[in-house]
């Protein structure tokens, strides 16, 4: 099918009055030729406007004209978004649909048809935050154990180093950047049971370090072949320079294969696991917020949803009533 045939087919498939369809086609052509949007994006916008015009036809009781579109109230647009939400359309798709409608409204304004203020008055839907995906306690412990990779052809000090870094992520809830940002003088050894960490936005916090982490760091420093000065990085690479986060990411990727873990098992998942497991054992939400260095409690509260989801999974798997067909 040629481009002209495809445009004719799209024009015929569009709901709405003739002047509206004409402006929609001009708008879509402009997106493709002038703004050089990808064909898939233009196709998605065409689908969005088609759904909108179909909704308006039923909502208004007639085929929407250009004048009718410009005369819409914010409530009309909210009704459309609500109808899409009822069809299980997610926030990201609603954001794109609203962006498409606003783009079409701006096209009508540029063409001198009038002002489409209602579209700008609609608040952009909030994107739902993806829930953190922690590991099980046994998997998290296995990832931090250097014996899990004992058969690798890597030097013992490198295996000990990786285990120490991963222990800090799971055992102290550090971000990988925070762990690799530690200096030699910050090392939790010789009875030191806490470290001072500089997190996002330069926020400084004190984090307790449990004995297994202290032992992991001590073993790494004992085996490390390089003399690290107090102001130097605590964790060094194979040649003695600062350790790259990518090395730790690759180490976890290898462990995923060895332990049969999902792709969601990343270094950052260990931090998620730290918070989730603390909460599951009755940890205080405010305390966990301080340990993680979250500026807002709402960020930490995501872990309550993770724990609730875990409990529901356990219920559905084990409770007799959960398997009763309605």
Phi, psi and omega in degrees: 000129179287167179299320180294321177295320179295321179294321178296318180296319179294318180301317180292330182280345182285130171288172175108168178290166185300318182293328177291315179298321180297317180290325177298316180295320179295320179296312180296320177297321178295322178298320183283317189267317184272313181272349176057040174289154181294153178305324180292323178293317179297320179297319179295318178296322178296320178294320180298314183289328177295317178295323180294315181292325177295320177297315182296324179302319178281321184293319182268344181080014178198166178292126184289128173270172176300318178298321179294321178295316180292337181271004181294150175261159176307326180298325179296318181289321177297325179296320177296312180297323178294322179294324177291321178298323179293340177268020176067029175279131183283171184296323181295320178292322177295323177299316179294319180297318179295322177297321178295316181296319179294322178296318178295320179297320178295325176298316179297322179294318180296328180279001174082020182277342181139190182258135180245068186289336184298327184290324180285341183278352183274130178285135180295133180301141177284135178280128178295133177286134176293135179290141175301150182240088182284165172271164171291161181300318181294321179292319180297318179295319180296323179295325183275355184269121182293337179293339178299330181247022186298335182276354179295158180272024179270156180293146182305324183291329178288320176298319179293322179298310181299319180296323180292317179298311182294329177295323178292326180291316182275319185277340180234357176072025181283152166286155181297325179294327179289319180295316182283349177272356179290145175264163180303323181292344180274354188302131179279075181231170179057043176086357177288122187248020175204158177227153176259124187242139173257114185259206182298142179068016180073014181286127182259136178217158177257132184235128176290148180237118183283159185308318179301325178289318178302317180294322180296317179293318179299318180295318178300312182294326178294323184270340184300128183280355184256145174274108185265121179291157183306324182271359180279168179294138180298317183254125183242159178278185185299334181257008176094356179274180178304141181282131179278139176303330182298328179296318179290322177299317179295323179299318179291324177300318177295321179294327177303315180293319182292326185258357180069038182268157180286169179297339180288352178281098181233170175305321181290334177296335177292323176295317175301319182296319177306309183291317183295318182289325175297315181296320181296334180267012176094016179296147180283134185298319178297320179296318179295323176302315180295319180295322181279339182079027178285133178288328184241138177295332181299328177294316180293329183295344175303329183288338174292326177290323177299315182294322178295319178296321179296319179295321179293323177298318179295320179298311183296330181279330190245331187281130181303322183291337181291338182261003179283125179287134180282000000 
